[in-house]
Amino acid sequence: MHCRDVRSAVSARIDGEEPPPGVRAVAVETHLRGCPECGRWGERARRLRALAAVLDLG
């Protein structure tokens, strides 16, 4: 699985949306365990989403 696909799926998950077609949660989790860059990206995205919620930006 490519990083861009994982990041798309993580972004969808954070926003409460369905993952992109053909992307399985188990594949995303496996990739995240093995790719520190995507793990950090996901954590930053979650923090940004939480900050936006606190600031009522979406």
N, CA, C and O atoms as a CHARMM CRD file, in Angstrom:
* protein
*
  232
    1    1 MET  N      0.84500  -1.17400   0.00000 PROA 1      0.00000
    2    1 MET  CA     0.00000   0.00000   0.00000 PROA 1      0.00000
    3    1 MET  C      0.88900   1.23500   0.00000 PROA 1      0.00000
    4    1 MET  O      1.90700   1.27500   0.69100 PROA 1      0.00000
    5    2 HSD  N      0.51100   2.22300  -0.76200 PROA 2      0.00000
    6    2 HSD  CA     1.28600   3.45600  -0.88300 PROA 2      0.00000
    7    2 HSD  C      0.89500   4.45500   0.20600 PROA 2      0.00000
    8    2 HSD  O     -0.24700   4.48500   0.66600 PROA 2      0.00000
    9    3 CYS  N      1.85900   5.26300   0.60200 PROA 3      0.00000
   10    3 CYS  CA     1.63200   6.26900   1.64500 PROA 3      0.00000
   11    3 CYS  C      0.45300   7.17600   1.29500 PROA 3      0.00000
   12    3 CYS  O     -0.36100   7.48900   2.16400 PROA 3      0.00000
   13    4 ARG  N      0.35400   7.59200   0.06000 PROA 4      0.00000
   14    4 ARG  CA    -0.73600   8.52600  -0.30500 PROA 4      0.00000
   15    4 ARG  C     -2.10500   7.88500  -0.08400 PROA 4      0.00000
   16    4 ARG  O     -3.05200   8.57200   0.30100 PROA 4      0.00000
   17    5 ASP  N     -2.21900   6.57400  -0.32300 PROA 5      0.00000
   18    5 ASP  CA    -3.49000   5.88000  -0.10600 PROA 5      0.00000
   19    5 ASP  C     -3.79800   5.78100   1.38400 PROA 5      0.00000
   20    5 ASP  O     -4.93900   5.96100   1.81000 PROA 5      0.00000
   21    6 VAL  N     -2.77300   5.49400   2.15800 PROA 6      0.00000
   22    6 VAL  CA    -2.95100   5.39500   3.61000 PROA 6      0.00000
   23    6 VAL  C     -3.35700   6.75000   4.17800 PROA 6      0.00000
   24    6 VAL  O     -4.26500   6.83800   5.00400 PROA 6      0.00000
   25    7 ARG  N     -2.69200   7.78500   3.73800 PROA 7      0.00000
   26    7 ARG  CA    -3.00200   9.12100   4.26400 PROA 7      0.00000
   27    7 ARG  C     -4.40200   9.56300   3.87800 PROA 7      0.00000
   28    7 ARG  O     -5.07700  10.25300   4.64300 PROA 7      0.00000
   29    8 SER  N     -4.83300   9.17000   2.70500 PROA 8      0.00000
   30    8 SER  CA    -6.20900   9.46200   2.27500 PROA 8      0.00000
   31    8 SER  C     -7.20800   8.74200   3.18200 PROA 8      0.00000
   32    8 SER  O     -8.22100   9.31100   3.59000 PROA 8      0.00000
   33    9 ALA  N     -6.90400   7.49000   3.48700 PROA 9      0.00000
   34    9 ALA  CA    -7.78500   6.69600   4.34700 PROA 9      0.00000
   35    9 ALA  C     -7.79900   7.24200   5.76600 PROA 9      0.00000
   36    9 ALA  O     -8.85600   7.31600   6.39200 PROA 9      0.00000
   37   10 VAL  N     -6.63900   7.62300   6.27500 PROA 10     0.00000
   38   10 VAL  CA    -6.56400   8.18600   7.62800 PROA 10     0.00000
   39   10 VAL  C     -7.33500   9.50500   7.68100 PROA 10     0.00000
   40   10 VAL  O     -8.06600   9.75600   8.63900 PROA 10     0.00000
   41   11 SER  N     -7.18000  10.32800   6.68300 PROA 11     0.00000
   42   11 SER  CA    -7.90600  11.59100   6.62400 PROA 11     0.00000
   43   11 SER  C     -9.41500  11.35000   6.62100 PROA 11     0.00000
   44   11 SER  O    -10.15700  12.02800   7.33200 PROA 11     0.00000
   45   12 ALA  N     -9.85800  10.39900   5.83200 PROA 12     0.00000
   46   12 ALA  CA   -11.28900  10.07200   5.78700 PROA 12     0.00000
   47   12 ALA  C    -11.76800   9.60600   7.15800 PROA 12     0.00000
   48   12 ALA  O    -12.82800  10.01900   7.62800 PROA 12     0.00000
   49   13 ARG  N    -10.98300   8.74800   7.79000 PROA 13     0.00000
   50   13 ARG  CA   -11.35200   8.23000   9.11900 PROA 13     0.00000
   51   13 ARG  C    -11.48500   9.37500  10.10600 PROA 13     0.00000
   52   13 ARG  O    -12.46100   9.43400  10.85400 PROA 13     0.00000
   53   14 ILE  N    -10.52900  10.27700  10.12100 PROA 14     0.00000
   54   14 ILE  CA   -10.55000  11.41500  11.04800 PROA 14     0.00000
   55   14 ILE  C    -11.78700  12.28100  10.81500 PROA 14     0.00000
   56   14 ILE  O    -12.36700  12.81200  11.76300 PROA 14     0.00000
   57   15 ASP  N    -12.18200  12.41800   9.56600 PROA 15     0.00000
   58   15 ASP  CA   -13.34000  13.24100   9.22300 PROA 15     0.00000
   59   15 ASP  C    -14.66500  12.48600   9.32700 PROA 15     0.00000
   60   15 ASP  O    -15.72200  13.04800   9.04300 PROA 15     0.00000
   61   16 GLY  N    -14.61100  11.20900   9.73500 PROA 16     0.00000
   62   16 GLY  CA   -15.83000  10.42400   9.87700 PROA 16     0.00000
   63   16 GLY  C    -16.41500   9.96600   8.54900 PROA 16     0.00000
   64   16 GLY  O    -17.60900   9.68500   8.44500 PROA 16     0.00000
   65   17 GLU  N    -15.55900   9.89400   7.53700 PROA 17     0.00000
   66   17 GLU  CA   -16.01100   9.48600   6.20100 PROA 17     0.00000
   67   17 GLU  C    -15.60500   8.04000   5.92300 PROA 17     0.00000
   68   17 GLU  O    -14.80400   7.44800   6.64600 PROA 17     0.00000
   69   18 GLU  N    -16.17300   7.49800   4.86700 PROA 18     0.00000
   70   18 GLU  CA   -15.79900   6.16300   4.41500 PROA 18     0.00000
   71   18 GLU  C    -14.40400   6.21900   3.80000 PROA 18     0.00000
   72   18 GLU  O    -14.01000   7.23800   3.23200 PROA 18     0.00000
   73   19 PRO  N    -13.66200   5.12000   3.91500 PROA 19     0.00000
   74   19 PRO  CA   -12.33500   5.10000   3.27400 PROA 19     0.00000
   75   19 PRO  C    -12.47700   5.07600   1.76000 PROA 19     0.00000
   76   19 PRO  O    -13.54100   4.74300   1.23800 PROA 19     0.00000
   77   20 PRO  N    -11.41900   5.42500   1.06200 PROA 20     0.00000
   78   20 PRO  CA   -11.46000   5.35000  -0.40000 PROA 20     0.00000
   79   20 PRO  C    -11.79000   3.92900  -0.85000 PROA 20     0.00000
   80   20 PRO  O    -11.48700   2.97200  -0.13700 PROA 20     0.00000
   81   21 PRO  N    -12.39500   3.78200  -2.00300 PROA 21     0.00000
   82   21 PRO  CA   -12.74400   2.45200  -2.50000 PROA 21     0.00000
   83   21 PRO  C    -11.51900   1.53600  -2.56700 PROA 21     0.00000
   84   21 PRO  O    -10.44600   1.93700  -3.01700 PROA 21     0.00000
   85   22 GLY  N    -11.70300   0.32400  -2.11900 PROA 22     0.00000
   86   22 GLY  CA   -10.64500  -0.67100  -2.18500 PROA 22     0.00000
   87   22 GLY  C     -9.61500  -0.59900  -1.08100 PROA 22     0.00000
   88   22 GLY  O     -8.69300  -1.41400  -1.05100 PROA 22     0.00000
   89   23 VAL  N     -9.74300   0.34800  -0.17700 PROA 23     0.00000
   90   23 VAL  CA    -8.78800   0.48300   0.92000 PROA 23     0.00000
   91   23 VAL  C     -9.37800  -0.19000   2.14900 PROA 23     0.00000
   92   23 VAL  O    -10.44800   0.18800   2.62600 PROA 23     0.00000
   93   24 ARG  N     -8.66700  -1.19200   2.65400 PROA 24     0.00000
   94   24 ARG  CA    -9.14000  -1.94100   3.82200 PROA 24     0.00000
   95   24 ARG  C     -8.44400  -1.44800   5.08100 PROA 24     0.00000
   96   24 ARG  O     -7.25300  -1.13900   5.07100 PROA 24     0.00000
   97   25 ALA  N     -9.20300  -1.38100   6.15500 PROA 25     0.00000
   98   25 ALA  CA    -8.68400  -0.87400   7.42900 PROA 25     0.00000
   99   25 ALA  C     -7.46600  -1.66600   7.88800 PROA 25     0.00000
  100   25 ALA  O     -6.50600  -1.08200   8.39200 PROA 25     0.00000
  101   26 VAL  N     -7.49000  -2.97100   7.72400 PROA 26     0.00000
  102   26 VAL  CA    -6.36500  -3.79300   8.17300 PROA 26     0.00000
  103   26 VAL  C     -5.09300  -3.44600   7.40300 PROA 26     0.00000
  104   26 VAL  O     -4.00600  -3.45800   7.98000 PROA 26     0.00000
  105   27 ALA  N     -5.20700  -3.14300   6.13500 PROA 27     0.00000
  106   27 ALA  CA    -4.03700  -2.74500   5.34100 PROA 27     0.00000
  107   27 ALA  C     -3.51000  -1.39100   5.79500 PROA 27     0.00000
  108   27 ALA  O     -2.29900  -1.17200   5.82900 PROA 27     0.00000
  109   28 VAL  N     -4.40700  -0.49500   6.13900 PROA 28     0.00000
  110   28 VAL  CA    -3.99900   0.82000   6.63200 PROA 28     0.00000
  111   28 VAL  C     -3.25500   0.66600   7.95600 PROA 28     0.00000
  112   28 VAL  O     -2.18800   1.25200   8.14100 PROA 28     0.00000
  113   29 GLU  N     -3.80900  -0.11400   8.86800 PROA 29     0.00000
  114   29 GLU  CA    -3.17800  -0.31400  10.17400 PROA 29     0.00000
  115   29 GLU  C     -1.81600  -0.98200  10.03000 PROA 29     0.00000
  116   29 GLU  O     -0.86900  -0.61200  10.72500 PROA 29     0.00000
  117   30 THR  N     -1.70900  -1.95000   9.14600 PROA 30     0.00000
  118   30 THR  CA    -0.43100  -2.62000   8.90500 PROA 30     0.00000
  119   30 THR  C      0.59600  -1.62000   8.38500 PROA 30     0.00000
  120   30 THR  O      1.74300  -1.61100   8.83300 PROA 30     0.00000
  121   31 HSD  N      0.18900  -0.79500   7.45700 PROA 31     0.00000
  122   31 HSD  CA     1.09500   0.21600   6.90300 PROA 31     0.00000
  123   31 HSD  C      1.52800   1.19100   7.99300 PROA 31     0.00000
  124   31 HSD  O      2.70900   1.52200   8.09500 PROA 31     0.00000
  125   32 LEU  N      0.59000   1.64700   8.79900 PROA 32     0.00000
  126   32 LEU  CA     0.90800   2.62100   9.84500 PROA 32     0.00000
  127   32 LEU  C      1.91100   2.05100  10.85200 PROA 32     0.00000
  128   32 LEU  O      2.76600   2.78200  11.35300 PROA 32     0.00000
  129   33 ARG  N      1.81200   0.76100  11.14700 PROA 33     0.00000
  130   33 ARG  CA     2.76600   0.13800  12.07400 PROA 33     0.00000
  131   33 ARG  C      4.16800   0.08900  11.48600 PROA 33     0.00000
  132   33 ARG  O      5.15000   0.11300  12.22700 PROA 33     0.00000
  133   34 GLY  N      4.27000   0.02100  10.17900 PROA 34     0.00000
  134   34 GLY  CA     5.57200  -0.10700   9.54300 PROA 34     0.00000
  135   34 GLY  C      6.11700   1.15700   8.91600 PROA 34     0.00000
  136   34 GLY  O      7.23500   1.15200   8.40000 PROA 34     0.00000
  137   35 CYS  N      5.35900   2.24000   8.94700 PROA 35     0.00000
  138   35 CYS  CA     5.79500   3.47400   8.28900 PROA 35     0.00000
  139   35 CYS  C      5.73200   4.64200   9.28200 PROA 35     0.00000
  140   35 CYS  O      4.67400   5.24400   9.46700 PROA 35     0.00000
  141   36 PRO  N      6.84100   4.95300   9.90600 PROA 36     0.00000
  142   36 PRO  CA     6.83200   6.04000  10.89300 PROA 36     0.00000
  143   36 PRO  C      6.37600   7.38000  10.32400 PROA 36     0.00000
  144   36 PRO  O      5.74700   8.17100  11.02700 PROA 36     0.00000
  145   37 GLU  N      6.68800   7.63700   9.06100 PROA 37     0.00000
  146   37 GLU  CA     6.28600   8.91200   8.46100 PROA 37     0.00000
  147   37 GLU  C      4.76300   9.04200   8.41300 PROA 37     0.00000
  148   37 GLU  O      4.21400  10.09400   8.74200 PROA 37     0.00000
  149   38 CYS  N      4.09200   7.97900   8.00700 PROA 38     0.00000
  150   38 CYS  CA     2.62400   8.02400   7.95100 PROA 38     0.00000
  151   38 CYS  C      2.02600   8.07200   9.35300 PROA 38     0.00000
  152   38 CYS  O      1.00500   8.72200   9.57500 PROA 38     0.00000
  153   39 GLY  N      2.65700   7.38900  10.28900 PROA 39     0.00000
  154   39 GLY  CA     2.19500   7.45200  11.67400 PROA 39     0.00000
  155   39 GLY  C      2.25000   8.87200  12.20900 PROA 39     0.00000
  156   39 GLY  O      1.30900   9.34500  12.84600 PROA 39     0.00000
  157   40 ARG  N      3.36800   9.55100  11.94400 PROA 40     0.00000
  158   40 ARG  CA     3.48600  10.94800  12.38700 PROA 40     0.00000
  159   40 ARG  C      2.48500  11.83600  11.65400 PROA 40     0.00000
  160   40 ARG  O      1.88000  12.72400  12.25300 PROA 40     0.00000
  161   41 TRP  N      2.31500  11.59500  10.36600 PROA 41     0.00000
  162   41 TRP  CA     1.36200  12.37400   9.58100 PROA 41     0.00000
  163   41 TRP  C     -0.04600  12.21900  10.17100 PROA 41     0.00000
  164   41 TRP  O     -0.77200  13.20000  10.33500 PROA 41     0.00000
  165   42 GLY  N     -0.41600  10.98600  10.48500 PROA 42     0.00000
  166   42 GLY  CA    -1.73700  10.73100  11.05800 PROA 42     0.00000
  167   42 GLY  C     -1.93000  11.41200  12.39600 PROA 42     0.00000
  168   42 GLY  O     -2.99400  11.96500  12.67500 PROA 42     0.00000
  169   43 GLU  N     -0.89600  11.37100  13.22300 PROA 43     0.00000
  170   43 GLU  CA    -0.99500  12.02600  14.52400 PROA 43     0.00000
  171   43 GLU  C     -1.13900  13.53400  14.36500 PROA 43     0.00000
  172   43 GLU  O     -1.93600  14.15000  15.07200 PROA 43     0.00000
  173   44 ARG  N     -0.39400  14.13300  13.46300 PROA 44     0.00000
  174   44 ARG  CA    -0.53700  15.57500  13.21500 PROA 44     0.00000
  175   44 ARG  C     -1.93200  15.90600  12.68200 PROA 44     0.00000
  176   44 ARG  O     -2.52000  16.91700  13.06600 PROA 44     0.00000
  177   45 ALA  N     -2.45000  15.07400  11.81600 PROA 45     0.00000
  178   45 ALA  CA    -3.79100  15.30200  11.26100 PROA 45     0.00000
  179   45 ALA  C     -4.85000  15.21400  12.35900 PROA 45     0.00000
  180   45 ALA  O     -5.79000  16.00800  12.38000 PROA 45     0.00000
  181   46 ARG  N     -4.69900  14.24500  13.27500 PROA 46     0.00000
  182   46 ARG  CA    -5.65700  14.12500  14.38800 PROA 46     0.00000
  183   46 ARG  C     -5.59300  15.35300  15.29100 PROA 46     0.00000
  184   46 ARG  O     -6.62000  15.87300  15.72700 PROA 46     0.00000
  185   47 ARG  N     -4.37800  15.80500  15.56100 PROA 47     0.00000
  186   47 ARG  CA    -4.22700  16.99800  16.41100 PROA 47     0.00000
  187   47 ARG  C     -4.82900  18.22500  15.75000 PROA 47     0.00000
  188   47 ARG  O     -5.49700  19.02400  16.40700 PROA 47     0.00000
  189   48 LEU  N     -4.59800  18.37800  14.46600 PROA 48     0.00000
  190   48 LEU  CA    -5.15400  19.51400  13.73700 PROA 48     0.00000
  191   48 LEU  C     -6.68300  19.47900  13.76200 PROA 48     0.00000
  192   48 LEU  O     -7.32700  20.51300  13.94100 PROA 48     0.00000
  193   49 ARG  N     -7.25900  18.29500  13.58200 PROA 49     0.00000
  194   49 ARG  CA    -8.72400  18.14100  13.61900 PROA 49     0.00000
  195   49 ARG  C     -9.25800  18.51400  15.00200 PROA 49     0.00000
  196   49 ARG  O    -10.27300  19.20000  15.11800 PROA 49     0.00000
  197   50 ALA  N     -8.56600  18.05800  16.05000 PROA 50     0.00000
  198   50 ALA  CA    -8.99400  18.36500  17.41700 PROA 50     0.00000
  199   50 ALA  C     -8.88900  19.86900  17.68900 PROA 50     0.00000
  200   50 ALA  O     -9.77500  20.45500  18.31200 PROA 50     0.00000
  201   51 LEU  N     -7.81400  20.48300  17.22300 PROA 51     0.00000
  202   51 LEU  CA    -7.65400  21.92300  17.39700 PROA 51     0.00000
  203   51 LEU  C     -8.74800  22.68300  16.64000 PROA 51     0.00000
  204   51 LEU  O     -9.30000  23.65200  17.16100 PROA 51     0.00000
  205   52 ALA  N     -9.05700  22.25900  15.43800 PROA 52     0.00000
  206   52 ALA  CA   -10.11000  22.91000  14.66800 PROA 52     0.00000
  207   52 ALA  C    -11.45900  22.80200  15.38500 PROA 52     0.00000
  208   52 ALA  O    -12.26000  23.73600  15.36100 PROA 52     0.00000
  209   53 ALA  N    -11.70000  21.64700  16.02500 PROA 53     0.00000
  210   53 ALA  CA   -12.95300  21.46400  16.75800 PROA 53     0.00000
  211   53 ALA  C    -13.01100  22.39800  17.96000 PROA 53     0.00000
  212   53 ALA  O    -14.05400  22.98700  18.24100 PROA 53     0.00000
  213   54 VAL  N    -11.89500  22.53500  18.67100 PROA 54     0.00000
  214   54 VAL  CA   -11.84300  23.42100  19.83100 PROA 54     0.00000
  215   54 VAL  C    -12.06300  24.86400  19.41900 PROA 54     0.00000
  216   54 VAL  O    -12.73400  25.62800  20.11300 PROA 54     0.00000
  217   55 LEU  N    -11.48700  25.22800  18.27900 PROA 55     0.00000
  218   55 LEU  CA   -11.62800  26.60000  17.78800 PROA 55     0.00000
  219   55 LEU  C    -12.88500  26.79900  16.98200 PROA 55     0.00000
  220   55 LEU  O    -13.14400  27.89200  16.47800 PROA 55     0.00000
  221   56 ASP  N    -13.67600  25.73000  16.85600 PROA 56     0.00000
  222   56 ASP  CA   -14.92900  25.74500  16.09600 PROA 56     0.00000
  223   56 ASP  C    -14.70500  26.13000  14.63500 PROA 56     0.00000
  224   56 ASP  O    -15.45700  26.92200  14.06700 PROA 56     0.00000
  225   57 LEU  N    -13.65600  25.55400  14.03500 PROA 57     0.00000
  226   57 LEU  CA   -13.35600  25.80200  12.62400 PROA 57     0.00000
  227   57 LEU  C    -13.84900  24.66300  11.74200 PROA 57     0.00000
  228   57 LEU  O    -13.59700  24.68000  10.53800 PROA 57     0.00000
  229   58 GLY  N    -14.51500  23.71700  12.27700 PROA 58     0.00000
  230   58 GLY  CA   -14.99300  22.60300  11.46400 PROA 58     0.00000
  231   58 GLY  C    -14.84400  21.37400  12.14400 PROA 58     0.00000
  232   58 GLY  O    -15.19600  20.32400  11.60700 PROA 58     0.00000
